[in-house]
């Protein structure tokens, strides 16, 4: 509710001042340099350490986007003549199970993953996918990095950090 309120006030202030504006809605970002306690790096690091990983709510579907694609999308919005709200996302469904399975396969650790279903948290949505129509049609942007490549790049980055940490 506070994001919506802030957006409403921001949009009105810009309108009253005659200022163009763009409001960015980044969806589920992942990639190098992400906080190690977030879902994707935490999963990768556990698998690199050969730890078992239990994933609950693996049926949940989200719209993940690689940070490099997100940065390029934001840049395109900033240099465009278009204002308004923009979803920074792939606009594609990806279940948590699919994402974790891909990570586990790339880490050669599929045997370390356990999926379980837990009760849905209050207010949690099973499916959250962005519309990419405005980004495609008005800005002319589409993601360049496939999800598989993004996962591989992310794992490679974390593997390098992990290996350097373990050499000390």
BALUMVEX-122533 format. One line per field, with one value per atom (N, C-alpha, C): residue number from 1; atom name; x, y, z. Coordinates in Angstrom, 2 decimals, always signed. Example, Ala and Ser with C-alpha at 12.3 -4.5 7.8 and 13.67 -1.06 7.14 Angstrom:
<rs>
n: (1  1  1  2  2  2)
atom: (N  CA  C  N  CA  C)
X: (+13.19  +12.30  +13.20  +12.85  +13.67  +12.90)
Y: (-5.69  -4.50  -3.30  -2.25  -1.06  +0.03)
Z: (+7.80  +7.80  +7.80  +7.08  +7.14  +7.87)
</rs>
This chain:
<rs>
n: (1  1  1  2  2  2  3  3  3  4  4  4  5  5  5  6  6  6  7  7  7  8  8  8  9  9  9  10  10  10  11  11  11  12  12  12  13  13  13  14  14  14  15  15  15  16  16  16  17  17  17  18  18  18  19  19  19  20  20  20  21  21  21  22  22  22  23  23  23  24  24  24  25  25  25  26  26  26  27  27  27  28  28  28  29  29  29  30  30  30  31  31  31  32  32  32  33  33  33  34  34  34  35  35  35  36  36  36  37  37  37  38  38  38  39  39  39  40  40  40  41  41  41  42  42  42  43  43  43  44  44  44  45  45  45  46  46  46  47  47  47  48  48  48  49  49  49  50  50  50  51  51  51  52  52  52  53  53  53  54  54  54  55  55  55  56  56  56  57  57  57  58  58  58  59  59  59  60  60  60  61  61  61  62  62  62  63  63  63  64  64  64  65  65  65  66  66  66  67  67  67  68  68  68  69  69  69  70  70  70  71  71  71  72  72  72  73  73  73  74  74  74  75  75  75  76  76  76  77  77  77  78  78  78  79  79  79  80  80  80  81  81  81  82  82  82  83  83  83  84  84  84  85  85  85  86  86  86  87  87  87  88  88  88  89  89  89  90  90  90  91  91  91  92  92  92  93  93  93  94  94  94  95  95  95  96  96  96  97  97  97  98  98  98  99  99  99  100  100  100  101  101  101  102  102  102  103  103  103  104  104  104  105  105  105  106  106  106  107  107  107  108  108  108  109  109  109  110  110  110  111  111  111  112  112  112  113  113  113  114  114  114  115  115  115  116  116  116  117  117  117  118  118  118  119  119  119  120  120  120  121  121  121  122  122  122  123  123  123  124  124  124  125  125  125  126  126  126  127  127  127  128  128  128  129  129  129  130  130  130  131  131  131  132  132  132  133  133  133  134  134  134  135  135  135  136  136  136  137  137  137  138  138  138  139  139  139  140  140  140  141  141  141  142  142  142  143  143  143  144  144  144  145  145  145  146  146  146  147  147  147  148  148  148  149  149  149  150  150  150  151  151  151  152  152  152  153  153  153  154  154  154  155  155  155  156  156  156  157  157  157  158  158  158  159  159  159  160  160  160  161  161  161  162  162  162  163  163  163  164  164  164  165  165  165  166  166  166  167  167  167  168  168  168)
atom: (N  CA  C  N  CA  C  N  CA  C  N  CA  C  N  CA  C  N  CA  C  N  CA  C  N  CA  C  N  CA  C  N  CA  C  N  CA  C  N  CA  C  N  CA  C  N  CA  C  N  CA  C  N  CA  C  N  CA  C  N  CA  C  N  CA  C  N  CA  C  N  CA  C  N  CA  C  N  CA  C  N  CA  C  N  CA  C  N  CA  C  N  CA  C  N  CA  C  N  CA  C  N  CA  C  N  CA  C  N  CA  C  N  CA  C  N  CA  C  N  CA  C  N  CA  C  N  CA  C  N  CA  C  N  CA  C  N  CA  C  N  CA  C  N  CA  C  N  CA  C  N  CA  C  N  CA  C  N  CA  C  N  CA  C  N  CA  C  N  CA  C  N  CA  C  N  CA  C  N  CA  C  N  CA  C  N  CA  C  N  CA  C  N  CA  C  N  CA  C  N  CA  C  N  CA  C  N  CA  C  N  CA  C  N  CA  C  N  CA  C  N  CA  C  N  CA  C  N  CA  C  N  CA  C  N  CA  C  N  CA  C  N  CA  C  N  CA  C  N  CA  C  N  CA  C  N  CA  C  N  CA  C  N  CA  C  N  CA  C  N  CA  C  N  CA  C  N  CA  C  N  CA  C  N  CA  C  N  CA  C  N  CA  C  N  CA  C  N  CA  C  N  CA  C  N  CA  C  N  CA  C  N  CA  C  N  CA  C  N  CA  C  N  CA  C  N  CA  C  N  CA  C  N  CA  C  N  CA  C  N  CA  C  N  CA  C  N  CA  C  N  CA  C  N  CA  C  N  CA  C  N  CA  C  N  CA  C  N  CA  C  N  CA  C  N  CA  C  N  CA  C  N  CA  C  N  CA  C  N  CA  C  N  CA  C  N  CA  C  N  CA  C  N  CA  C  N  CA  C  N  CA  C  N  CA  C  N  CA  C  N  CA  C  N  CA  C  N  CA  C  N  CA  C  N  CA  C  N  CA  C  N  CA  C  N  CA  C  N  CA  C  N  CA  C  N  CA  C  N  CA  C  N  CA  C  N  CA  C  N  CA  C  N  CA  C  N  CA  C  N  CA  C  N  CA  C  N  CA  C  N  CA  C  N  CA  C  N  CA  C  N  CA  C  N  CA  C  N  CA  C  N  CA  C  N  CA  C  N  CA  C  N  CA  C  N  CA  C  N  CA  C  N  CA  C  N  CA  C  N  CA  C  N  CA  C  N  CA  C  N  CA  C  N  CA  C  N  CA  C  N  CA  C  N  CA  C  N  CA  C  N  CA  C  N  CA  C  N  CA  C  N  CA  C  N  CA  C)
X: (+0.82  +0.00  +0.87  +2.00  +2.84  +3.50  +3.83  +4.41  +3.38  +2.15  +1.09  +0.86  +0.85  +0.65  +1.79  +3.02  +4.17  +4.11  +3.77  +3.67  +2.60  +1.47  +0.38  +0.82  +1.46  +1.94  +3.01  +3.95  +5.03  +4.47  +3.55  +2.95  +2.24  +1.51  +0.78  +1.74  +2.81  +3.80  +4.45  +4.78  +5.39  +4.41  +3.16  +2.12  +1.96  +1.86  +1.69  +2.88  +4.07  +5.30  +5.65  +4.90  +5.18  +6.42  +6.74  +7.94  +7.54  +8.26  +8.00  +8.61  +8.08  +8.59  +8.43  +9.23  +9.12  +9.19  +8.32  +8.27  +8.65  +9.70  +10.25  +9.74  +9.24  +8.79  +9.71  +10.82  +11.68  +11.04  +11.07  +10.52  +11.64  +11.71  +12.63  +14.02  +14.86  +16.23  +17.14  +18.10  +19.16  +20.38  +21.54  +22.78  +23.96  +25.13  +26.33  +26.14  +26.86  +26.87  +25.58  +24.67  +23.44  +23.79  +23.03  +23.25  +23.20  +24.19  +24.32  +23.19  +22.40  +21.28  +19.96  +20.00  +18.79  +18.65  +17.47  +17.11  +18.09  +18.36  +19.20  +20.62  +21.33  +22.69  +22.75  +21.78  +21.76  +21.64  +20.81  +20.65  +21.94  +22.52  +23.78  +24.88  +25.07  +26.16  +25.98  +24.75  +24.50  +24.87  +24.50  +24.81  +26.31  +26.97  +28.44  +29.14  +28.53  +29.06  +28.57  +27.85  +27.32  +26.36  +25.59  +24.58  +23.23  +22.41  +21.06  +20.24  +19.35  +18.51  +17.06  +16.25  +14.81  +14.09  +13.28  +12.54  +11.05  +10.43  +8.99  +8.31  +7.08  +6.30  +6.95  +7.45  +8.13  +7.18  +5.89  +4.88  +4.70  +5.16  +4.97  +5.68  +5.01  +5.54  +5.86  +7.06  +7.52  +8.13  +8.47  +9.04  +10.45  +11.42  +12.82  +13.49  +14.37  +15.12  +16.57  +17.48  +18.91  +19.26  +20.12  +20.46  +20.99  +21.76  +22.30  +21.17  +20.17  +19.02  +18.23  +18.06  +17.32  +18.01  +19.33  +20.07  +19.89  +19.95  +19.75  +18.33  +17.36  +15.97  +15.77  +16.33  +16.20  +16.86  +18.01  +18.70  +17.82  +17.20  +16.33  +15.16  +14.59  +13.49  +13.99  +15.15  +15.67  +15.98  +16.42  +16.76  +15.60  +14.48  +13.32  +12.54  +11.63  +10.75  +9.47  +9.33  +8.08  +8.14  +7.02  +6.91  +5.88  +5.69  +4.71  +5.37  +4.63  +5.10  +5.65  +6.76  +7.39  +7.78  +7.35  +7.74  +9.09  +10.03  +11.35  +11.32  +11.01  +10.79  +10.86  +10.93  +10.92  +9.50  +8.52  +7.15  +6.93  +7.72  +7.65  +7.51  +6.70  +6.47  +7.63  +8.06  +9.09  +8.78  +8.53  +8.24  +9.55  +9.40  +10.55  +11.21  +10.40  +10.92  +11.78  +11.32  +12.10  +13.43  +13.38  +14.59  +15.59  +15.13  +16.03  +16.55  +15.72  +16.17  +17.28  +17.14  +18.19  +19.47  +19.35  +20.53  +21.21  +20.42  +20.97  +21.67  +21.07  +21.69  +23.02  +23.05  +24.29  +25.37  +24.95  +25.90  +26.23  +25.69  +25.85  +25.45  +24.30  +23.88  +22.38  +21.80  +20.35  +19.93  +20.83  +20.52  +20.42  +20.84  +20.82  +19.54  +18.66  +17.44  +16.26  +15.50  +14.27  +13.15  +12.09  +10.95  +9.84  +9.24  +8.09  +7.06  +5.83  +4.76  +4.38  +4.41  +4.01  +2.82  +2.07  +0.89  +1.28  +0.42  +0.63  +0.57  +1.52  +1.52  +0.39  -0.16  -1.26  -0.82  -1.60  -1.32  -0.38  +0.22  +1.14  +0.36  +0.84  +0.22  +0.96  +0.21  +0.83  +1.55  +0.98  +1.54  +1.72  +2.92  +3.21  +4.10  +3.47  +4.18  +3.85  +4.86  +4.69  +4.18  +3.50  +3.18  +4.40  +4.82  +5.98  +5.58  +4.30  +3.79  +4.35  +4.31  +4.77  +6.27  +7.05  +8.50  +8.80  +8.08  +8.31  +7.85  +6.63  +6.03  +6.49  +6.58  +6.96  +8.46  +9.16  +10.58  +11.41  +10.83  +11.54  +12.59  +12.31  +13.27  +12.77  +13.68  +13.44  +14.70  +14.56  +15.76  +16.67  +17.98  +18.97  +19.52  +19.51  +20.15  +19.07  +19.23  +18.26  +18.35  +17.29  +17.31  +18.38  +18.56  +19.60  +20.99  +21.26  +22.56  +22.72  +21.64  +21.69  +22.02  +21.41  +21.70  +23.16  +23.63  +25.03  +25.99  +25.76  +26.62  +26.62  +25.45  +25.33  +26.07  +25.88  +26.59  +28.09  +28.55  +29.99  +30.56  +29.84  +30.30  +30.40  +29.35  +29.36  +30.39  +30.58  +31.58  +32.97  +33.27  +34.57  +34.75  +33.75  +33.82  +33.97  +33.23  +33.26  +34.64  +35.19  +36.51  +37.58  +37.51  +38.49  +38.39  +37.17  +36.96  +37.57  +37.39  +37.86  +39.38  +40.05  +41.51  +42.23  +41.52  +42.15  +42.46)
Y: (-1.19  +0.00  +1.26  +1.21  +2.41  +2.71  +1.67  +1.89  +2.57  +2.10  +2.69  +4.14  +4.42  +5.79  +6.70  +6.21  +6.99  +7.27  +6.24  +6.40  +7.43  +7.39  +8.33  +9.76  +9.97  +11.30  +11.78  +10.90  +11.23  +11.65  +10.84  +11.12  +12.47  +12.77  +14.03  +15.22  +15.06  +16.15  +16.45  +15.42  +15.62  +16.30  +15.87  +16.47  +17.95  +18.26  +19.65  +20.52  +19.92  +20.68  +20.64  +19.90  +19.79  +18.97  +18.04  +17.21  +15.82  +15.34  +13.97  +13.02  +11.81  +10.85  +9.43  +8.58  +7.14  +6.44  +5.48  +4.71  +3.28  +2.80  +1.48  +0.45  -0.66  -1.79  -2.98  -3.11  -4.28  -5.52  -6.61  -7.85  -8.63  -9.91  -10.74  -10.76  -9.83  -9.69  -10.75  -11.20  -12.06  -11.90  -12.28  -12.20  -11.94  -11.67  -11.41  -10.24  -10.31  -9.26  -9.13  -10.03  -10.01  -10.38  -9.90  -10.25  -11.77  -12.33  -13.79  -14.46  -13.68  -14.24  -14.25  -13.76  -13.81  -15.21  -15.51  -16.86  -17.53  -16.89  -17.52  -17.76  -16.74  -17.00  -17.95  -17.86  -18.75  -20.21  -20.45  -21.80  -22.25  -21.38  -21.72  -22.04  -21.18  -21.38  -22.66  -22.96  -24.21  -25.41  -25.38  -26.50  -26.61  -25.48  -25.51  -26.09  -25.90  -26.46  -27.88  -28.42  -29.81  -29.99  -28.94  -29.01  -29.33  -30.07  -30.36  -29.07  -28.92  -27.72  -28.16  -27.66  -27.94  -26.70  -26.90  -25.79  -26.01  -25.06  -25.12  -24.23  -24.47  -23.69  -23.66  -24.79  -24.86  -24.66  -24.71  -24.51  -23.03  -22.15  -20.71  -20.27  -19.43  -18.96  -17.47  -17.13  -15.75  -15.36  -14.10  -13.54  -13.07  -13.95  -13.65  -12.97  -12.02  -11.33  -11.17  -11.42  -11.29  -9.82  -9.49  -8.11  -7.33  -7.99  -7.33  -6.87  -7.73  -7.36  -6.24  -6.32  -5.29  -3.93  -3.90  -2.64  -2.04  -2.88  -2.39  -1.88  -2.56  -2.13  -0.76  -0.60  +0.68  +1.79  +1.53  +2.51  +2.91  +1.92  +2.22  +3.11  +2.86  +3.69  +5.11  +5.26  +6.58  +7.44  +6.81  +7.59  +7.71  +7.08  +7.15  +8.44  +8.71  +9.87  +9.51  +8.27  +7.79  +7.87  +8.21  +8.25  +7.25  +7.23  +6.32  +5.18  +4.12  +2.95  +1.90  +1.29  +0.27  -0.93  -2.09  -3.34  -3.78  -3.97  -4.47  -5.97  -6.73  -8.17  -8.85  -10.17  -10.95  -11.13  -11.08  -11.36  -12.84  -13.67  -15.12  -15.82  -16.87  -17.66  -18.61  -18.67  -19.62  -20.05  -21.35  -21.82  -21.88  -21.77  -21.90  -23.27  -24.28  -25.63  -25.66  -25.03  -24.99  -24.25  -23.13  -22.35  -23.14  -23.73  -24.48  -25.73  -26.38  -27.57  -27.19  -26.07  -25.59  -25.28  -24.59  -24.28  -25.57  -26.51  -27.77  -28.56  -28.60  -29.31  -28.68  -27.35  -26.64  -26.78  -27.02  -27.23  -28.71  -29.57  -31.02  -31.49  -30.99  -31.29  -31.57  -32.14  -32.41  -33.29  -34.16  -35.08  -34.36  -33.11  -32.37  -31.54  -31.56  -30.76  -31.61  -31.04  -31.68  -30.65  -30.99  -30.08  -30.53  -29.56  -29.86  -28.77  -29.11  -28.12  -27.68  -26.38  -25.86  -24.93  -24.68  -23.81  -22.43  -21.90  -20.57  -19.51  -18.57  -17.47  -16.50  -15.86  -14.93  -13.82  -13.59  -12.54  -12.95  -14.14  -14.58  -15.02  -14.60  -14.97  -16.16  -17.11  -18.28  -17.90  -16.96  -16.57  -15.05  -14.62  -13.20  -13.00  -12.58  -12.39  -10.98  -10.27  -8.91  -8.90  -7.83  -7.59  -6.92  -7.41  -6.82  -6.01  -5.82  -5.14  -3.74  -2.95  -1.55  -1.49  -2.34  -2.35  -2.77  -3.74  -4.21  -3.17  -2.67  -1.81  -0.35  +0.23  +1.65  +1.85  +0.99  +1.17  +0.34  -0.72  -1.58  -2.45  -2.83  -3.64  -5.06  -5.98  -7.39  -7.92  -8.88  -9.43  -10.11  -9.99  -10.60  -11.91  -12.06  -13.22  -14.25  -15.46  -16.51  -16.83  -17.37  -17.70  -18.74  -19.70  -20.71  -20.07  -19.18  -18.48  -17.60  -16.96  -16.10  -16.93  -18.10  -18.97  -19.42  -19.81  -20.25  -19.12  -17.92  -16.77  -16.49  -16.58  -16.32  -17.39  -18.64  -19.73  -19.58  -19.27  -19.10  -17.99  -16.90  -15.78  -16.22  -16.88  -17.34  -18.44  -19.29  -20.37  -19.76  -18.74  -18.07  -17.46  -16.76  -16.18  -17.28  -18.33  -19.47  -20.12  -20.34  -20.97  -20.08  -18.77  -17.85  -17.83  -17.86  -17.86  -19.14  -20.25  -21.53  -21.71  -20.90  -20.98  -20.24  -19.35  -18.55  -19.39)
Z: (+0.00  +0.00  +0.00  +0.71  +0.77  -0.58  -1.35  -2.69  -3.59  -3.51  -4.33  -3.94  -2.64  -2.17  -2.63  -2.48  -2.92  -4.42  -5.20  -6.64  -7.01  -6.33  -6.59  -6.29  -5.15  -4.78  -5.76  -6.09  -7.02  -8.38  -8.89  -10.21  -10.19  -9.12  -9.02  -8.91  -8.12  -7.99  -9.34  -10.08  -11.40  -12.35  -12.29  -13.15  -12.81  -11.51  -11.07  -11.46  -11.51  -11.82  -13.30  -14.08  -15.51  -15.81  -14.94  -15.10  -15.60  -16.60  -17.04  -16.02  -15.97  -14.99  -15.48  -14.90  -15.15  -13.80  -13.61  -12.36  -12.71  -12.10  -12.41  -11.42  -11.94  -11.11  -11.39  -10.68  -10.91  -10.29  -11.02  -10.49  -9.81  -9.93  -9.14  -9.76  -9.33  -9.83  -9.23  -10.03  -9.50  -10.38  -9.82  -10.56  -9.63  -10.21  -9.42  -8.46  -7.35  -6.33  -5.53  -5.71  -4.91  -3.48  -2.53  -1.13  -0.99  -0.32  -0.22  +0.54  +1.26  +2.01  +1.23  +0.00  -0.82  -1.42  -1.92  -2.31  -3.29  -4.42  -5.45  -4.95  -4.44  -3.97  -2.78  -1.90  -0.73  -1.19  -2.20  -2.75  -3.42  -4.23  -4.93  -3.94  -2.96  -1.99  -1.18  -0.81  -0.08  -0.94  -2.20  -3.10  -3.37  -3.49  -3.69  -2.46  -1.29  -0.04  +0.20  -0.78  -0.71  +0.46  +0.75  +1.81  +1.19  +1.92  +1.47  +1.55  +0.57  +0.51  +0.43  +1.33  +1.31  +0.80  -0.21  -0.81  -0.56  +0.11  +0.30  -0.74  -0.98  -1.95  -3.33  -3.75  -5.04  -6.22  -5.95  -7.00  -7.35  -6.48  -6.67  -7.95  -8.71  -10.00  -9.89  -10.33  -10.29  -11.64  -11.74  -12.97  -12.65  -12.86  -12.54  -13.73  -13.42  -14.47  -14.01  -14.93  -14.68  -14.55  -13.62  -13.30  -14.51  -15.35  -16.55  -17.48  -17.68  -18.49  -17.82  -16.51  -15.78  -15.92  -15.79  -15.91  -17.31  -18.32  -19.70  -19.90  -19.30  -19.42  -18.77  -17.58  -16.87  -17.68  -18.24  -19.08  -20.27  -20.91  -22.06  -21.64  -20.46  -19.97  -19.74  -19.11  -18.77  -20.00  -21.07  -22.27  -23.25  -22.92  -23.82  -23.59  -24.50  -24.37  -23.64  -23.25  -22.65  -21.13  -20.55  -19.10  -18.62  -17.31  -16.73  -15.99  -15.80  -15.06  -16.02  -15.61  -16.44  -15.59  -16.02  -15.38  -15.91  -15.01  -15.39  -15.08  -16.12  -15.96  -17.32  -17.30  -18.53  -19.06  -18.14  -18.54  -18.79  -18.11  -18.30  -16.96  -16.98  -15.77  -15.52  -14.27  -13.87  -12.44  -12.26  -10.90  -10.11  -8.80  -7.92  -8.17  -8.38  -8.63  -9.89  -10.96  -12.20  -12.00  -11.30  -11.05  -10.22  -9.13  -8.25  -8.95  -9.74  -10.50  -11.46  -12.14  -13.06  -12.30  -11.17  -10.34  -9.90  -9.40  -8.89  -10.00  -11.17  -12.30  -12.68  -12.72  -13.09  -12.01  -10.78  -9.68  -9.49  -10.36  -10.23  -8.84  -8.38  -7.01  -6.91  -7.94  -7.94  -6.78  -6.34  -5.24  -3.89  -3.82  -2.57  -2.37  -3.38  -3.32  -2.86  -1.93  -1.48  -1.57  -2.31  -2.45  -1.51  -0.83  +0.02  -0.15  +0.12  +0.02  +1.43  +1.64  +2.94  +2.74  +3.79  +3.66  +3.13  +2.32  +1.74  +2.83  +2.78  +3.74  +3.38  +4.40  +4.17  +3.23  +2.20  +1.24  +0.12  +0.21  -0.83  -2.07  -3.22  -4.48  -5.07  -5.62  -6.25  -7.54  -8.27  -9.57  -9.60  -9.97  -10.10  -11.32  -12.40  -13.68  -14.18  -14.64  -15.13  -16.57  -16.90  -18.30  -18.93  -20.07  -20.74  -21.97  -22.17  -23.38  -23.52  -22.45  -22.52  -22.82  -22.14  -22.39  -23.84  -24.34  -25.71  -26.73  -26.56  -27.58  -27.53  -26.35  -26.26  -26.18  -25.46  -25.24  -26.23  -26.73  -27.68  -27.01  -25.78  -25.02  -24.84  -24.96  -24.64  -23.98  -23.07  -22.42  -23.42  -23.20  -24.09  -23.56  -22.24  -21.62  -21.29  -21.81  -21.49  -20.00  -19.46  -18.03  -17.73  -18.62  -18.40  -18.36  -19.31  -19.32  -18.09  -17.68  -16.49  -15.25  -15.14  -14.00  -14.05  -15.22  -15.36  -14.99  -15.51  -15.19  -13.68  -13.07  -11.64  -10.83  -11.20  -10.50  -10.68  -11.88  -12.13  -11.25  -11.11  -10.29  -8.83  -8.33  -6.94  -6.72  -7.70  -7.59  -7.43  -8.20  -8.11  -6.71  -6.22  -4.88  -3.83  -4.00  -3.06  -3.05  -4.24  -4.34  -3.74  -3.97  -3.40  -1.88  -1.36  +0.09  +0.71  +0.03  +0.57  +0.44  -0.40  -0.54  +0.57  +1.25  +2.31  +3.52)
</rs>
